Amino acid sequence: METTKTNTAEYIRLEDAYGAHNYHPLDVVIQRAEGIWVWDVEGNKYLDFLAAYSAVNQGHAHPRIRKALIEQSERVTLTSRAFRNDQLGPFYKLVHELTGFDQMLPMNTGAEAVETAIKATRKWGYKKKGVPENQAEILVFEGNFHGRTTTIVGFSDDDQYKDGFGPFTPGFKLLPYGDLEAVQNAMNPNVVGVLIEPIQGESGIIIPPAGYLKGIAEACKKHNALLIADEIQSGLGRTGTMFAFQHEGVQPDVVTIGKALAGGFYPVSAMLASRDVMDVFNPGDHGSTFGGNPLGCAVAREALQVLVDENMIENSARLGEYFMKRLSELNSPNIQEIRGKGLWIGLQLKPEAGGARRYCEALQDEGLLCKETHVDTIRFAPALNVQQQDLDWAMERIVSVFAKLG
Ligand SMILES: *Cc1c(COP(=O)(O)O)cnc(C)c1O
C-alpha cells in the first residue's frame, strides 16, 4: 500500500500548508469507516486498531447511533442551557442507572470534564472540608494524561506538554504512580482530592500494583479527600468493565468520562459525582454553551445503550484475554513487555528495537492501523464489537511485521 500516491500526497500537502503542525499522524488519509474497518482515499481497507483513542468503542458509524443523530438533528440541536430541552433529563437518568452516580455535569471534551472535576473538588474542599482559601492541594501522578488546557498540562511531567506554555496553575503535587506510601505521606489537611487514571493510557497502558487504588481510596477516606478517577479513556467498557476502577472494587467520589460517551459522533463528556459533591455548584458557577445540548444528549444516550445492549463490555473482557494470550505467543527479542486489561493492550518494545513508530508504519502497510504511544509502546485498542476472527486476522499481520522487523 503506497502512501505517496497523488491523492494522499495532495491531502497531506493541504494539511501541511494550511494547518497547525501539532500532530504527527500516520500518512493514511481516511475517507470512510464502518464498524472496525476504515478506508483511505486510495481505496485501501484497514482494521482500525486505535478506535480514535477509545472514542469509538462502539465501532465507526454505528447505525443506531447514526439514526439517533439524524433524528435529533431534525428536531433541535442546541438550546444553550438558558432554556431546558427534552433530551437532557432522560440522558441524566440513563447515566445514573448505568453508573450508580447520583448526578452528572455534562461538558464536551475530556479536558473540560477534568477541569470541571478540579473546580468541583477545590470548591468542595473550601466549602465543605473547610480548607483555608487558596490552600487546596490536589495529588496527581507522574505519567498522567488528563488533557491539554494550561491548568492540566501544568501538572504533567512530560516536558514537551509544558514547554513554552507557563506560568502554570499552582495547587497540584506530583507523585510517583504505583507508590501507595507516597500518597499516604503526601496527605495533609489541605489535600482536597487525588486525581488518578486507574490505568494510565497515554503513558502506555500502565497498570499499577494490585491494591494500589484501594489503598488510595482508603487514604482519601481517612483524610477526608475526594478520589477522582479519570475514566475518559479507560471507562465505558474499554478494560472489560464499565469502569476500570471496578477491577479494584473501589468507589471513587468523582469520575470523568468522555471519548466513547457519544460513540465518536459528537464530543460529549461529563463529570459524575455524589449529590454531596455536585451541590457545590450554584447557577453561574460553571457551564458551557454546548454542554448538555439536545443533539449531544440524544447521541450519547444511544451510544451508551448500544454499549450495553450489544454486550460490548463483556466482549472486551473475553476477547481482551484471548488477544493477550495470542500476543504472548509472539516470539521476538525486541519485546520488553505486553500488558493490558480488556481490549486495551500495550506492547512495549525494548529501547534497542528502534522505536514503535516503524512497527506502526509496517503494520499500516499490512492493513492494520495502530499508533505508537511515547516512543516504545504500540497500543492495541480496537472497537469493542471486534470479533475473534478479526483479531486472528490482525494477529497474522502482527506476526508478519515482527518476523520482518525482529
Ligand atoms: C483523552 C483523555 C483526556 C482528554 O480528552 P480530550 O477530549 O482530548 O480533551 C483526558 N483524560 C484522559 C485519561 C484521556 O485519555
The ligand as a Tripos MOL2 file, in Angstrom:
@<TRIPOS>MOLECULE
LIG
   15    15     1     0     0
SMALL
NO_CHARGES

@<TRIPOS>ATOM
      1 C1         -8.1440   11.7780   26.0470 C.3       1 LIG1
      2 C2         -8.0730   11.9690   27.5040 C.ar      1 LIG1
      3 C3         -8.3760   13.2060   28.1100 C.ar      1 LIG1
      4 C4         -8.6770   14.4560   27.3050 C.3       1 LIG1
      5 O1         -9.7520   14.3450   26.4840 O.3       1 LIG1
      6 P1         -9.9670   15.4090   25.2780 P.3       1 LIG1
      7 O2        -11.3310   15.0900   24.7650 O.co2     1 LIG1
      8 O3         -8.8870   15.1540   24.2820 O.co2     1 LIG1
      9 O4         -9.8710   16.7650   25.8920 O.co2     1 LIG1
     10 C5         -8.3540   13.2770   29.4880 C.ar      1 LIG1
     11 N1         -8.0360   12.2130   30.2390 N.ar      1 LIG1
     12 C6         -7.7230   11.0190   29.7020 C.ar      1 LIG1
     13 C7         -7.3930    9.8770   30.5920 C.3       1 LIG1
     14 C8         -7.7010   10.8610   28.3190 C.ar      1 LIG1
     15 O5         -7.3490    9.6880   27.7740 O.3       1 LIG1
@<TRIPOS>BOND
     1     1     2 1
     2     2     3 ar
     3     2    14 ar
     4     3     4 1
     5     3    10 ar
     6     4     5 1
     7     5     6 1
     8     6     7 2
     9     6     8 1
    10     6     9 1
    11    10    11 ar
    12    11    12 ar
    13    12    13 1
    14    12    14 ar
    15    14    15 1
@<TRIPOS>SUBSTRUCTURE
     1 LIG1         1 GROUP 0 **** ****
